Amino acid sequence: MSQAQITLSQLNLQIKEHIEAGFPETYWVIAEISELKINRNGHAYLELIEKNEDTDKVAAKARATIWSYTLRMLKPYFETTTNQELGAGLKVLLNVSVEFHEIYGFSLNIKDIDPAYTLGDIERRRREIIEQLSTEGIIDLNKELELPLVIQKIAVISSPTAAGYEDFMNQLRANAYGYKFYTKLFPAIMQGEQTEATIIAALEQIYDYEDFFDVVVIIRGGGAKADLMSFDKYDLAANVAQFPLPVIAGIGHEKDVSIVDMVSHTSVKTPTAAAETVINHNLDFEGYVENLYEQIKDYATNRLAEEQNRIDYIARNFIPNVKNRLNAENLKLSLFKEQLNNEAMRSIEKQKNTLLHYSGELKNTSVFTLRFQEKNLLRYTEKLTYRLQTQFKRSNRKLDYFEKTIKHLDPINLLKKGYSITRYKGKVLKEAAAVKEGDEVETILSQGGFIGKVIKKSD
């Protein structure tokens, strides 16, 4: 073998010398942090990647370090500027030097981080996700769902140990209106890399009981703004937007609005506010029912008053009408009696004349003929008498009927049944609103009456 042989350490030292000579300066590099670990000495070890924009596959990868003395300056400045925790998932603009160690190999040493680039990238990705949700026509789907008239069964997505979950439950239990709620916790991790996946998994579990629950509530107990990054992810936002039950988001940030907040049916700032939203929704429905009850009550009261006035009007006019009708019938009956009497008198007179006419002839007739005529006269007289008696009975029955009708409608008879008439200042009292406490009223009974004073009015 003619080529000279060298050891691995000698080769690595040559590589190191060439790299140091070929990359003497620092470079601003755009990359995504896929992993970041800080050891007990305060040094940060990162894995940086670059993804293909079309396929989302990793196109490049490199190890990087931030020594503890640099990290102590960069990390607080970056996090206070971006309101994001320096960690995996962030796209960053780094000032790096290229290094090669004969044992640890190639790596980048991070000297500086530009927070402005990360802020711009976060906002850009956020706008892209919002635009994608809008283009797909799903951004307002959950908002278009109608809340049930009364919310009773609530599926809660939260960490079981979160203070916000306890606040939510306490607020529901201690509501001032005595409303009872059934809640079921579907546990999820509410911060960190597993947030999106665990919340989606909880939604999938709730989906199996879609017909049982009324709403879904997603709550967490506040935290750093960096924790909100998980709520700006497309997959989580798309699941919430397209969920078949209304979603109430109360993820604990006063100033910031996540994409999950935007696509939820209702978004509030805190878990306590989420509980109040549910309580107030039921309170609004109770007020609606009470208002409806009052409207029905007022309508019924007015209708009863109108009907009572109509009955009073009919009663006032019925008795005079009946009396007038009776007088008219009595007049007709008197006329009929007079006509009947005149007719009878004329008939008798006619028969008398006939008898006188034939009296001469009767003298010459036989006794048999006389008796025969007498019988005819008797039958005619009986028939006429029967007709008169029948007509008188019919007239008397009519008079009895009208007399009973008048007695039935007589207010005295109503009083005998237990009713009473109350007067105030000489007028019949029809509604309690016409008097006040302390007024004197007169009560008329079937037998006598008394004077009373209003002590307490009932509604």
C-alpha positions as CSV (number, residue, x, y, z in Angstrom):
1,M,0.0,0.0,0.0
2,S,1.8,3.1,-1.3
3,Q,-0.6,5.7,0.4
4,A,0.6,6.9,3.8
5,Q,-1.5,5.8,6.7
6,I,-2.9,8.1,9.5
7,T,-4.9,7.5,12.6
8,L,-8.5,8.5,13.1
9,S,-7.6,11.2,15.5
10,Q,-5.1,12.6,13.0
11,L,-7.9,12.6,10.3
12,N,-10.3,14.3,12.6
13,L,-7.7,16.9,13.5
14,Q,-7.2,17.6,9.8
15,I,-10.9,17.9,9.3
16,K,-11.1,20.3,12.3
17,E,-8.3,22.4,10.8
18,H,-10.0,22.6,7.4
19,I,-13.3,23.5,8.9
20,E,-11.9,26.2,11.1
21,A,-10.0,27.5,8.1
22,G,-13.0,27.2,5.7
23,F,-15.6,28.7,8.1
24,P,-13.7,31.3,10.1
25,E,-16.8,33.5,10.6
26,T,-20.2,33.1,12.2
27,Y,-23.3,32.6,10.1
28,W,-27.0,33.4,10.5
29,V,-28.8,30.2,9.9
30,I,-32.6,29.5,9.7
31,A,-33.6,26.2,11.3
32,E,-36.3,24.6,13.4
33,I,-35.6,23.3,16.9
34,S,-36.7,19.7,17.0
35,E,-35.1,18.9,20.4
36,L,-33.6,21.0,23.3
37,K,-32.2,19.6,26.5
38,I,-30.4,21.6,29.3
39,N,-28.1,19.6,31.5
40,R,-27.3,20.1,35.1
41,N,-24.3,22.4,34.2
42,G,-26.6,24.8,32.4
43,H,-25.5,23.9,28.9
44,A,-28.2,23.5,26.2
45,Y,-27.9,20.7,23.6
46,L,-30.2,21.1,20.5
47,E,-31.1,19.2,17.4
48,L,-31.8,21.5,14.5
49,I,-33.7,20.5,11.4
50,E,-34.8,21.9,8.1
51,K,-38.0,20.6,6.5
52,N,-39.0,20.5,2.9
53,E,-41.9,23.0,2.5
54,D,-43.8,20.8,0.1
55,T,-43.4,17.4,1.7
56,D,-42.7,18.4,5.3
57,K,-39.9,15.9,5.3
58,V,-36.5,16.6,7.1
59,A,-34.1,17.9,4.5
60,A,-31.2,18.7,6.8
61,K,-30.2,18.0,10.4
62,A,-27.4,19.2,12.7
63,R,-26.4,19.2,16.4
64,A,-25.9,22.5,18.2
65,T,-24.9,23.7,21.6
66,I,-25.4,26.8,23.7
67,W,-22.9,27.1,26.5
68,S,-24.3,28.0,29.8
69,Y,-22.8,31.5,30.0
70,T,-24.4,32.3,26.6
71,L,-27.7,30.6,27.5
72,R,-28.1,32.7,30.6
73,M,-28.2,35.8,28.4
74,L,-30.0,34.5,25.3
75,K,-32.9,32.5,26.9
76,P,-34.4,35.3,29.1
77,Y,-34.1,37.9,26.3
78,F,-35.7,35.6,23.7
79,E,-38.6,34.5,25.9
80,T,-39.5,38.0,27.2
81,T,-39.4,39.3,23.7
82,T,-41.4,36.6,22.0
83,N,-43.5,35.5,25.0
84,Q,-42.6,32.0,23.9
85,E,-40.5,29.5,25.8
86,L,-37.3,28.5,23.9
87,G,-38.0,24.9,23.0
88,A,-38.9,22.4,20.4
89,G,-41.2,23.4,17.6
90,L,-39.9,26.9,17.2
91,K,-38.4,28.2,14.0
92,V,-35.4,30.4,14.8
93,L,-32.7,32.6,13.2
94,L,-29.4,31.6,14.9
95,N,-26.0,33.2,14.7
96,V,-23.6,30.1,14.8
97,S,-20.0,29.2,14.4
98,V,-19.1,25.9,12.7
99,E,-17.2,23.6,14.9
100,F,-15.7,20.1,14.7
101,H,-14.5,18.1,17.6
102,E,-12.3,15.1,17.1
103,I,-14.4,13.1,19.5
104,Y,-17.9,14.6,19.3
105,G,-17.8,15.4,15.6
106,F,-19.6,18.2,13.7
107,S,-21.8,20.7,15.6
108,L,-22.9,24.3,15.6
109,N,-22.1,26.6,18.5
110,I,-25.0,29.1,18.9
111,K,-23.8,32.7,19.7
112,D,-27.0,34.6,19.3
113,I,-30.7,34.2,18.5
114,D,-32.9,36.8,16.7
115,P,-36.3,36.8,18.4
116,A,-37.8,39.1,15.7
117,Y,-37.6,36.3,13.2
118,T,-39.3,33.8,15.5
119,L,-42.1,36.3,16.2
120,G,-42.6,36.8,12.4
121,D,-42.6,33.1,11.7
122,I,-45.1,32.3,14.5
123,E,-47.4,35.0,13.2
124,R,-46.9,33.8,9.6
125,R,-47.8,30.3,10.5
126,R,-50.7,31.4,12.6
127,R,-52.1,33.5,9.6
128,E,-51.6,30.5,7.3
129,I,-53.5,28.2,9.6
130,I,-56.4,30.7,9.9
131,E,-56.4,31.2,6.1
132,Q,-56.4,27.4,5.6
133,L,-59.4,27.0,8.0
134,S,-61.2,29.8,6.2
135,T,-60.5,28.4,2.7
136,E,-61.7,24.9,3.8
137,G,-64.9,26.6,5.1
138,I,-64.7,25.1,8.6
139,I,-63.5,28.1,10.7
140,D,-67.1,29.0,11.8
141,L,-68.7,25.6,11.8
142,N,-68.7,25.2,15.6
143,K,-70.0,28.7,16.1
144,E,-73.0,27.9,13.9
145,L,-74.1,25.1,16.2
146,E,-77.0,26.0,18.6
147,L,-76.5,25.6,22.3
148,P,-79.3,23.5,23.9
149,L,-82.0,25.4,25.7
150,V,-80.6,24.1,29.0
151,I,-77.0,22.9,29.5
152,Q,-76.9,19.9,31.9
153,K,-74.4,17.4,30.7
154,I,-70.8,18.7,30.2
155,A,-67.8,16.9,28.8
156,V,-64.7,18.6,30.3
157,I,-61.2,18.4,28.7
158,S,-58.6,19.3,31.2
159,S,-55.7,18.1,33.3
160,P,-57.2,16.5,36.4
161,T,-54.6,18.3,38.6
162,A,-55.1,21.7,37.1
163,A,-56.2,24.5,39.4
164,G,-58.4,25.8,36.6
165,Y,-60.3,22.5,36.5
166,E,-61.0,22.8,40.2
167,D,-62.1,26.4,39.8
168,F,-64.5,25.4,37.1
169,M,-66.0,22.6,39.1
170,N,-66.3,24.8,42.3
171,Q,-68.0,27.6,40.3
172,L,-70.6,25.1,38.9
173,R,-71.3,23.5,42.2
174,A,-71.7,26.8,44.1
175,N,-73.9,28.5,41.6
176,A,-76.5,30.7,43.4
177,Y,-79.5,29.3,41.4
178,G,-79.3,25.7,42.5
179,Y,-78.7,24.4,39.0
180,K,-77.4,20.8,38.9
181,F,-74.9,19.7,36.3
182,Y,-73.5,16.3,35.3
183,T,-69.8,16.6,34.3
184,K,-67.4,14.0,33.0
185,L,-63.6,14.7,32.9
186,F,-61.7,13.5,29.8
187,P,-58.0,14.0,30.9
188,A,-55.5,15.6,28.6
189,I,-52.1,17.2,28.9
190,M,-52.7,21.0,28.7
191,Q,-49.1,22.2,28.1
192,G,-46.1,20.9,26.2
193,E,-45.6,18.8,23.1
194,Q,-48.3,16.3,23.9
195,T,-51.1,18.9,24.4
196,E,-52.4,18.7,20.8
197,A,-52.4,14.9,20.6
198,T,-54.1,14.3,24.0
199,I,-56.8,16.9,23.5
200,I,-57.6,15.4,20.0
201,A,-57.7,12.0,21.7
202,A,-60.1,13.3,24.3
203,L,-62.4,14.8,21.6
204,E,-62.5,11.4,19.9
205,Q,-63.6,9.8,23.1
206,I,-66.3,12.4,23.6
207,Y,-67.4,11.8,20.0
208,D,-68.5,8.3,20.9
209,Y,-71.0,9.9,23.4
210,E,-72.1,12.7,21.1
211,D,-75.8,12.1,21.7
212,F,-75.3,12.2,25.5
213,F,-73.4,15.4,26.2
214,D,-74.7,19.0,25.6
215,V,-71.4,20.8,25.3
216,V,-67.7,20.3,25.5
217,V,-65.5,22.6,27.7
218,I,-61.8,22.9,27.2
219,I,-60.1,24.5,30.2
220,R,-56.6,25.0,31.7
221,G,-55.3,27.1,34.6
222,G,-53.3,29.8,32.8
223,G,-49.5,29.5,32.3
224,A,-46.8,31.0,30.1
225,K,-47.8,32.3,26.7
226,A,-45.5,29.7,25.2
227,D,-48.1,27.1,26.4
228,L,-50.6,28.6,24.0
229,M,-48.6,27.4,21.0
230,S,-50.3,24.1,21.2
231,F,-53.6,25.8,20.8
232,D,-52.4,27.4,17.5
233,K,-51.9,24.1,15.8
234,Y,-54.0,23.2,12.6
235,D,-55.0,19.7,13.6
236,L,-56.4,20.7,17.0
237,A,-58.2,23.8,15.6
238,A,-59.7,21.7,12.7
239,N,-61.0,19.1,15.2
240,V,-62.5,21.7,17.4
241,A,-64.1,23.6,14.5
242,Q,-65.7,20.5,13.1
243,F,-66.8,18.9,16.3
244,P,-70.5,18.2,16.4
245,L,-71.1,19.6,19.9
246,P,-70.6,23.3,20.8
247,V,-67.2,23.8,22.3
248,I,-66.6,26.4,25.1
249,A,-62.9,27.3,25.4
250,G,-61.5,28.8,28.7
251,I,-57.8,28.3,28.4
252,G,-56.7,31.0,30.8
253,H,-55.2,33.9,29.0
254,E,-56.5,37.5,29.4
255,K,-54.8,39.2,26.5
256,D,-54.0,36.4,23.9
257,V,-56.5,34.7,21.6
258,S,-55.5,31.3,20.3
259,I,-56.8,29.8,17.1
260,V,-58.7,27.3,19.2
261,D,-60.4,30.3,20.8
262,M,-61.3,31.6,17.4
263,V,-62.9,28.4,16.1
264,S,-64.7,27.5,19.3
265,H,-68.4,28.2,19.7
266,T,-67.7,30.4,22.7
267,S,-64.4,31.6,24.0
268,V,-63.8,33.1,27.5
269,K,-60.7,34.0,29.3
270,T,-60.7,31.7,32.4
271,P,-62.2,28.4,33.5
272,T,-64.3,30.3,36.0
273,A,-65.7,32.4,33.2
274,A,-66.5,29.2,31.3
275,A,-68.6,27.9,34.3
276,E,-70.3,31.3,34.5
277,T,-71.1,31.1,30.8
278,V,-72.9,27.8,31.3
279,I,-74.7,29.1,34.4
280,N,-75.8,32.3,32.7
281,H,-77.0,30.4,29.7
282,N,-79.4,28.4,31.9
283,L,-80.3,31.6,33.8
284,D,-81.3,33.3,30.5
285,F,-83.5,30.4,29.6
286,E,-85.1,30.4,33.1
287,G,-85.8,34.2,32.6
288,Y,-87.3,33.5,29.2
289,V,-89.6,30.9,30.7
290,E,-90.6,33.2,33.6
291,N,-91.3,36.0,31.1
292,L,-93.3,33.7,29.0
293,Y,-95.3,32.6,32.1
294,E,-96.0,36.3,32.9
295,Q,-97.2,37.0,29.4
296,I,-99.5,34.0,29.5
297,K,-100.7,35.0,32.9
298,D,-101.4,38.6,31.8
299,Y,-103.2,37.3,28.7
300,A,-105.3,34.9,30.7
301,T,-106.1,37.6,33.3
302,N,-107.1,40.1,30.6
303,R,-109.1,37.5,28.7
304,L,-111.0,36.5,31.9
305,A,-111.7,40.1,32.7
306,E,-113.1,40.6,29.2
307,E,-115.2,37.5,29.5
308,Q,-116.4,38.6,32.9
309,N,-117.4,42.0,31.5
310,R,-119.2,40.4,28.7
311,I,-121.1,38.1,31.1
312,D,-121.9,41.1,33.3
313,Y,-123.2,43.0,30.3
314,I,-125.3,40.0,29.2
315,A,-126.6,39.6,32.7
316,R,-127.6,43.2,33.0
317,N,-129.4,43.2,29.7
318,F,-130.9,39.7,29.9
319,I,-133.3,40.3,32.8
320,P,-134.9,43.4,31.2
321,N,-135.1,41.6,27.9
322,V,-136.8,38.6,29.6
323,K,-139.2,40.9,31.4
324,N,-140.1,42.7,28.1
325,R,-140.5,39.4,26.4
326,L,-142.8,38.1,29.2
327,N,-144.8,41.3,29.1
328,A,-145.2,40.9,25.3
329,E,-146.2,37.3,25.7
330,N,-148.7,38.2,28.4
331,L,-150.1,40.8,26.1
332,K,-150.4,38.3,23.3
333,L,-152.0,35.8,25.7
334,S,-154.5,38.4,26.9
335,L,-155.4,39.3,23.3
336,F,-155.7,35.6,22.5
337,K,-158.0,35.1,25.5
338,E,-160.1,38.0,24.5
339,Q,-160.3,36.7,20.9
340,L,-161.1,33.2,22.0
341,N,-163.8,34.5,24.3
342,N,-165.3,36.6,21.6
343,E,-165.2,33.7,19.2
344,A,-166.9,31.5,21.7
345,M,-169.5,34.1,22.4
346,R,-170.2,34.5,18.7
347,S,-170.4,30.8,18.2
348,I,-172.8,30.4,21.1
349,E,-174.8,33.3,19.8
350,K,-174.9,31.8,16.4
351,Q,-176.0,28.5,17.8
352,K,-178.7,30.3,19.8
353,N,-180.0,31.9,16.7
354,T,-179.9,28.6,15.0
355,L,-181.9,27.1,17.8
356,L,-184.4,30.0,17.7
357,H,-184.6,29.5,14.0
358,Y,-185.4,25.9,14.3
359,S,-187.4,26.2,17.5
360,G,-190.6,26.5,15.6
361,E,-189.7,23.5,13.6
362,L,-188.6,21.6,16.7
363,K,-192.0,22.0,18.2
364,N,-193.3,20.0,15.3
365,T,-190.6,17.4,15.3
366,S,-190.6,14.2,17.2
367,V,-189.1,13.8,20.6
368,F,-186.4,11.7,19.0
369,T,-185.2,14.5,16.7
370,L,-185.1,16.9,19.7
371,R,-182.9,14.5,21.7
372,F,-180.6,14.0,18.7
373,Q,-180.0,17.7,18.3
374,E,-179.4,18.1,22.0
375,K,-176.7,15.5,21.9
376,N,-175.0,17.2,18.9
377,L,-175.1,20.5,20.9
378,L,-173.6,18.8,23.9
379,R,-170.8,17.3,21.9
380,Y,-170.0,20.6,20.3
381,T,-170.0,22.3,23.6
382,E,-167.6,19.7,25.1
383,K,-165.3,20.0,22.1
384,L,-165.2,23.7,22.4
385,T,-164.6,23.5,26.2
386,Y,-161.7,21.0,25.6
387,R,-160.1,23.4,23.0
388,L,-160.3,26.2,25.5
389,Q,-158.8,24.2,28.3
390,T,-155.9,22.9,26.1
391,Q,-155.1,26.4,25.0
392,F,-155.2,27.7,28.6
393,K,-152.8,24.9,29.7
394,R,-150.3,25.8,26.9
395,S,-150.4,29.4,27.9
396,N,-149.9,28.6,31.5
397,R,-146.9,26.3,30.8
398,K,-145.3,29.2,28.8
399,L,-145.9,31.5,31.8
400,D,-144.4,29.0,34.2
401,Y,-141.3,28.6,32.0
402,F,-140.7,32.3,31.8
403,E,-141.2,32.7,35.5
404,K,-138.6,29.9,36.3
405,T,-136.1,31.5,33.9
406,I,-136.4,34.9,35.7
407,K,-136.0,33.2,39.1
408,H,-133.0,31.3,37.9
409,L,-131.3,34.4,36.7
410,D,-132.2,36.4,39.8
411,P,-128.9,37.5,41.6
412,I,-130.5,36.4,44.9
413,N,-130.4,32.8,43.8
414,L,-126.7,33.1,42.9
415,L,-126.1,34.5,46.4
416,K,-127.9,31.5,47.9
417,K,-125.4,29.2,46.2
418,G,-122.6,30.6,48.2
419,Y,-121.5,33.5,46.0
420,S,-121.2,37.1,47.4
421,I,-121.1,40.6,46.0
422,T,-118.4,43.0,47.2
423,R,-118.9,46.7,46.8
424,Y,-116.5,49.6,47.2
425,K,-117.9,53.1,47.5
426,G,-121.3,51.8,46.3
427,K,-119.9,50.1,43.2
428,V,-119.4,46.4,42.5
429,L,-115.7,45.5,43.1
430,K,-114.3,43.4,40.2
431,E,-110.5,43.4,40.7
432,A,-108.2,43.6,43.7
433,A,-106.2,46.4,42.1
434,A,-109.2,48.8,42.7
435,V,-108.6,48.8,46.5
436,K,-105.7,49.2,48.8
437,E,-104.9,48.1,52.3
438,G,-107.2,49.9,54.8
439,D,-110.1,50.5,52.5
440,E,-113.6,49.6,53.7
441,V,-115.7,47.3,51.5
442,E,-119.3,46.0,51.7
443,T,-120.0,42.3,51.2
444,I,-123.6,41.2,50.4
445,L,-124.7,37.7,51.1
446,S,-127.9,35.8,50.4
447,Q,-129.0,36.7,53.9
448,G,-127.7,40.0,55.1
449,G,-124.2,41.4,54.7
450,F,-121.3,43.0,56.5
451,I,-118.7,45.8,56.3
452,G,-115.0,44.7,56.1
453,K,-111.6,46.3,55.8
454,V,-108.8,45.3,53.4
455,I,-105.9,44.0,55.5
456,K,-103.7,42.3,52.9
457,K,-104.1,41.9,49.2
458,S,-103.2,38.7,47.3
459,D,-101.6,38.8,43.9
